[in-house]
Amino acid sequence: MDNEKVKEFLNNFKLFFQGATDFNRKSQSLLMKESHNEMDDFILLCFGDILGIPIPTSYYSLELLPLIADDLDGWQRRMVSRLYIWGEKWGDFDLDA
Amino acid sequence: MNSLILVLSVIIIFIIAYATYGSYLCKTWGLDPKKQTPAHTMEDGVDYCPAKAPVLLGHHFASIAGAGPIVGPIQAAVFGWLPVMLWIVIGSIFVGGVHDMGALFASVRHDGKSLGEVIHSTMGDTGRKLFSWFAWLTLILVIAAFTAICAGLFVSTPAAGSTSILFIILAIAFGFFVYRKGAGLGVSTVVGVVLLFACIWLGMRFQFTAGFTKSTWVIILVAYITVASVAPVWILLQPRDYLNSFLLYAMIIGAVLGLVILHPTIEAKSFVAFNTGNMNYLFPMLFVTVACGAISGFHALVGSGTTSKQIDNEKDVKLIGYGSMLIEGVLATIAIITATYIATPELGELLSDGGPMNVFATGIGNFMQSFGIPFETGKVFTSLAISAFALTSLDTATRLGRFIFQELFDNRQSADEKANVLTNKYVSTVITAGLGGLLAVMGYAKVWPIFGSANQLLAALALLTLAAYLKKSGKSNKVAVIPTIFMFVVTFAALVLLIIQKSADFATNWILVIIAAILLVLAVVLARFGYKTLTETTEEKIKG
């Protein structure tokens, strides 16, 4: 085995431990997901008419469009492909069992 | 036999299996490094984002490893260590590895959708309803099993009980200071970890002994999970998870150091008996007891939940799906060594006294003693680490159970229809946690096999989905069909045996008998569906 390969292997080994011991990732992603869910709900309240839900305030919430435009694509895909809530939620929590 | 040799030979076998069988799977399934994965096609920076293979392997491994690979093998050690060892090695390679890798692969090919959603698209709405009930029942069993295990541990090691309570208070304070008072994470972590060890010291001095029976602890734990699972994640779940990880890694370092320094000779018998009494037959009980170290349905949920959305390249599926299962097999091997380090008569005593966690804590306590940590401290520390794990599982299981329950009873057709009281957040939580607690009072020994059966049924279902998917895409699905049949046979046999065994004392075990019967009916329905799916020639339901 040449030097390069050993180096690569050691580096991968390091990365594995980085991933496995990433204390923050698992717990932070829980918080991130919660806040993203809230954001999704907020967009639904402001721009529900994109999905065909009549929203009486859409005339006013239109003002927010430039701020939310970037998120709209992903949001729309999430809303349309959502079959049921727990199927999605199940993936968010790991049961450690 | 020297335990270090055992671990090393298992590792060598796994490396050979990875290079041969793993590559064979890649070839027959047609993993395509050129195909774009959902992480790229649907990248959104939240769920879908490509991750480097070794990092993702670490993430995935940390997610699938937990209390499971510890509890199962130790519990099964009553059959002797050899059959458990063989099942771990053969199961990981031919059943569990295929299952984990397959679930990940099927999910990657279905836009990173979770197993539940993949099943929905293959089985329709009735299938989804059935699967929801099945998932809810499984979660109730998770709650029951882990509540009972924690209660047992707290009775046998009272210091672990008081330490756990202090730890919960610490986690709440940590969450409050970090997320509400804006304290820096670095400083808080240092203070938090120092206080964590102070909790152990304090917990060993103030112990709840008088009047704290198993039932008392079950009631306390059920009350705790009810509150914890409706509380916002930042106040308890998140900070506790964060602090937990420090405990976990300290424990692993302690165990590995002890194993290397002590490398104990295995004292226990390699094989005890095919029937260890009370209808506890090696077949099928071994195969439902040892789940996580060999094959576990929960892995499919993790693999198809988070991991599949982060796969950078399809060729990584082998490393992450198959590789992490094999690493978990090594972890289970270490767990069985801790169990067998303790001689057989003592093992039985410790098992009946405080359950498998008690055995594990005693074993690791012994290991830690080898490099100068007092036995009692080591034991309390390990107890705290694993009970903290179990408590996280309890919390998340209750949350998920509540979501499923709410959705099952939400039949409103229009907005002005009155909501069913069962869809109320608090009502559904109390029902889910309460039922779990009711089962937990019966003791973990009775609940664990049924939980194991439910978990293995889930695994059978995941394998079936894989087999159906492979068939649809015109590939050979033998590698999935044979384990599917095996897992169905195992669960059928285990459930029938459990029903007969528990019916003898129907008055006290009626809930268990009913749950086992429902699971058996579900298993029959699923097997029938599976047979239909796999024998149909023109099948359009499964997305290619």
HADDOCK unambig.tbl for C-alpha pairs under 7 A between the chains (distance, minus, plus):
assign (segid A and resid 12 and name CA) (segid B and resid 54 and name CA) 5.72 0.50 0.50
assign (segid A and resid 15 and name CA) (segid B and resid 54 and name CA) 5.52 0.50 0.50
assign (segid A and resid 15 and name CA) (segid B and resid 55 and name CA) 5.21 0.50 0.50
assign (segid A and resid 16 and name CA) (segid B and resid 54 and name CA) 4.68 0.50 0.50
assign (segid A and resid 16 and name CA) (segid B and resid 55 and name CA) 4.88 0.50 0.50
assign (segid A and resid 16 and name CA) (segid B and resid 57 and name CA) 6.29 0.50 0.50
assign (segid A and resid 16 and name CA) (segid B and resid 58 and name CA) 4.70 0.50 0.50
assign (segid A and resid 17 and name CA) (segid B and resid 58 and name CA) 6.15 0.50 0.50
assign (segid A and resid 18 and name CA) (segid B and resid 55 and name CA) 6.44 0.50 0.50
assign (segid A and resid 19 and name CA) (segid B and resid 55 and name CA) 4.23 0.50 0.50
assign (segid A and resid 19 and name CA) (segid B and resid 56 and name CA) 6.28 0.50 0.50
assign (segid A and resid 19 and name CA) (segid B and resid 58 and name CA) 4.26 0.50 0.50
assign (segid A and resid 19 and name CA) (segid B and resid 59 and name CA) 5.07 0.50 0.50
assign (segid A and resid 20 and name CA) (segid B and resid 58 and name CA) 3.86 0.50 0.50
assign (segid A and resid 20 and name CA) (segid B and resid 59 and name CA) 5.03 0.50 0.50
assign (segid A and resid 20 and name CA) (segid B and resid 61 and name CA) 6.79 0.50 0.50
assign (segid A and resid 20 and name CA) (segid B and resid 62 and name CA) 5.36 0.50 0.50
assign (segid A and resid 23 and name CA) (segid B and resid 242 and name CA) 6.03 0.50 0.50
assign (segid A and resid 23 and name CA) (segid B and resid 245 and name CA) 6.12 0.50 0.50
assign (segid A and resid 24 and name CA) (segid B and resid 242 and name CA) 6.57 0.50 0.50
assign (segid A and resid 27 and name CA) (segid B and resid 238 and name CA) 5.09 0.50 0.50
assign (segid A and resid 27 and name CA) (segid B and resid 241 and name CA) 6.05 0.50 0.50
assign (segid A and resid 27 and name CA) (segid B and resid 242 and name CA) 5.91 0.50 0.50
assign (segid A and resid 30 and name CA) (segid B and resid 238 and name CA) 6.99 0.50 0.50
assign (segid A and resid 31 and name CA) (segid B and resid 233 and name CA) 7.00 0.50 0.50
assign (segid A and resid 31 and name CA) (segid B and resid 234 and name CA) 6.74 0.50 0.50
assign (segid A and resid 74 and name CA) (segid B and resid 44 and name CA) 6.38 0.50 0.50
assign (segid A and resid 86 and name CA) (segid B and resid 400 and name CA) 6.92 0.50 0.50
assign (segid A and resid 86 and name CA) (segid B and resid 403 and name CA) 5.94 0.50 0.50
assign (segid A and resid 86 and name CA) (segid B and resid 404 and name CA) 5.93 0.50 0.50
assign (segid A and resid 87 and name CA) (segid B and resid 114 and name CA) 6.44 0.50 0.50
assign (segid A and resid 87 and name CA) (segid B and resid 116 and name CA) 5.34 0.50 0.50
assign (segid A and resid 87 and name CA) (segid B and resid 117 and name CA) 6.09 0.50 0.50
assign (segid A and resid 88 and name CA) (segid B and resid 114 and name CA) 6.70 0.50 0.50
assign (segid A and resid 90 and name CA) (segid B and resid 305 and name CA) 6.96 0.50 0.50
assign (segid A and resid 90 and name CA) (segid B and resid 400 and name CA) 6.62 0.50 0.50
assign (segid A and resid 91 and name CA) (segid B and resid 114 and name CA) 6.66 0.50 0.50
assign (segid A and resid 91 and name CA) (segid B and resid 301 and name CA) 6.39 0.50 0.50
assign (segid A and resid 91 and name CA) (segid B and resid 302 and name CA) 5.99 0.50 0.50
assign (segid A and resid 91 and name CA) (segid B and resid 305 and name CA) 3.73 0.50 0.50
assign (segid A and resid 91 and name CA) (segid B and resid 306 and name CA) 5.63 0.50 0.50
assign (segid A and resid 92 and name CA) (segid B and resid 305 and name CA) 6.84 0.50 0.50
assign (segid A and resid 92 and name CA) (segid B and resid 306 and name CA) 6.78 0.50 0.50
assign (segid A and resid 93 and name CA) (segid B and resid 396 and name CA) 6.34 0.50 0.50
assign (segid A and resid 94 and name CA) (segid B and resid 63 and name CA) 6.16 0.50 0.50
assign (segid A and resid 94 and name CA) (segid B and resid 302 and name CA) 6.31 0.50 0.50
assign (segid A and resid 95 and name CA) (segid B and resid 393 and name CA) 4.87 0.50 0.50
assign (segid A and resid 95 and name CA) (segid B and resid 396 and name CA) 6.41 0.50 0.50
assign (segid A and resid 95 and name CA) (segid B and resid 397 and name CA) 6.66 0.50 0.50
assign (segid A and resid 96 and name CA) (segid B and resid 63 and name CA) 6.21 0.50 0.50
assign (segid A and resid 96 and name CA) (segid B and resid 64 and name CA) 5.86 0.50 0.50
assign (segid A and resid 96 and name CA) (segid B and resid 65 and name CA) 6.05 0.50 0.50
assign (segid A and resid 96 and name CA) (segid B and resid 66 and name CA) 4.50 0.50 0.50
assign (segid A and resid 96 and name CA) (segid B and resid 67 and name CA) 6.37 0.50 0.50
assign (segid A and resid 96 and name CA) (segid B and resid 68 and name CA) 6.92 0.50 0.50
assign (segid A and resid 96 and name CA) (segid B and resid 393 and name CA) 5.98 0.50 0.50
assign (segid A and resid 97 and name CA) (segid B and resid 66 and name CA) 5.81 0.50 0.50
assign (segid A and resid 97 and name CA) (segid B and resid 67 and name CA) 5.83 0.50 0.50
assign (segid A and resid 97 and name CA) (segid B and resid 68 and name CA) 4.57 0.50 0.50
assign (segid A and resid 97 and name CA) (segid B and resid 298 and name CA) 6.95 0.50 0.50
assign (segid A and resid 97 and name CA) (segid B and resid 393 and name CA) 6.92 0.50 0.50
